Amino acid sequence: MPINDSQRALLEAEAKKRGIDPVALIREAEALTAGSPISKDAPKAPGASAKGEKPNLYMYHLPFVTVNEVRTIWLDLEPVDGGDEYAGVWAAKQSGPPSGSQP
């Protein structure tokens, strides 16, 4: 879906306000609305920064991200087979039996 003239004018005004290149902003907006990636250096997942900075990963995120997301986004590793499992479930499977004697 192409950007209409009013959207283009709003983008140009915002680009001037923020001091960025209006042509580049419009090109990125058009690429996003077309559903095509902007470049091969685009973020790998939602929330990943376009500047190459990785989003923070906290323990409470593990129930919501998969093993392959953790490997590819935060660890810069290749995805593995079976990596579509949630990281929290995978981590629980990897832990050993409880230590100490049970009453």
C-alpha positions in Angstrom: 0.0 0.0 0.0 1.7 3.2 -1.1 1.9 6.3 1.1 -0.6 9.0 0.2 0.3 12.7 -0.1 -0.9 13.7 3.3 1.1 10.9 5.0 4.1 12.0 2.9 3.7 15.6 4.1 3.4 14.5 7.7 6.6 12.3 7.4 8.5 15.2 5.8 7.5 17.6 8.6 8.5 15.1 11.3 11.8 14.4 9.6 12.6 18.1 9.5 11.5 18.5 13.1 13.8 15.7 14.2 16.7 16.6 11.9 16.7 13.5 9.8 16.7 12.9 6.0 13.1 13.1 4.8 13.8 11.0 1.7 15.2 8.2 3.8 12.3 8.3 6.2 9.7 8.2 3.4 11.6 5.3 1.7 11.6 3.3 5.0 7.9 4.0 5.6 7.0 2.9 2.1 9.0 -0.3 2.6 7.2 -1.0 5.9 3.8 -0.4 4.4 4.7 -2.7 1.4 5.7 -5.5 3.8 9.1 -5.8 2.4 12.3 -5.6 4.5 14.2 -2.3 4.4 17.5 -4.0 4.1 19.2 -7.3 5.0 20.5 -5.6 8.1 17.0 -5.1 9.4 16.3 -6.2 13.0 15.7 -10.0 13.4 12.7 -9.7 15.7 10.3 -7.1 17.0 11.9 -5.0 19.6 15.4 -5.3 18.1 16.9 -2.0 17.4 17.7 -0.9 13.9 21.0 0.6 15.2 22.3 -2.9 16.0 21.8 -2.6 19.7 20.3 -5.6 21.2 17.2 -5.3 23.5 17.7 -6.3 27.1 16.9 -9.9 27.9 15.7 -10.5 31.4 14.7 -13.8 33.1 11.0 -12.9 33.1 11.2 -12.8 29.2 12.1 -16.5 29.0 8.5 -17.8 29.0 7.8 -15.6 26.0 10.8 -16.1 23.7 11.9 -19.2 22.0 15.3 -20.9 22.2 16.2 -19.9 18.6 15.2 -16.2 19.3 17.6 -16.2 22.3 20.3 -17.8 20.2 20.0 -15.6 17.1 19.2 -12.2 18.7 21.1 -12.1 22.0 23.9 -14.7 21.5 24.5 -14.4 17.8 24.4 -18.1 17.3 22.8 -20.2 14.6 19.3 -21.6 15.2 19.1 -25.3 16.3 16.6 -28.0 15.6 13.9 -28.0 18.2 14.6 -24.4 19.0 10.9 -23.4 18.6 10.4 -24.4 22.2 10.0 -21.6 24.7 13.2 -20.8 26.5 11.7 -21.1 30.0 10.5 -24.7 29.3 13.9 -25.6 27.8 15.8 -24.1 30.7 13.6 -26.1 33.2 14.4 -29.3 31.2 18.2 -28.6 31.3 18.3 -28.1 35.1 19.3 -31.1 37.2 17.2 -32.8 39.9 16.7 -30.9 43.1 19.7 -30.9 45.4 19.6 -32.2 48.9 17.4 -34.9 50.4 13.7 -34.8 50.3 11.8 -35.5 53.6 
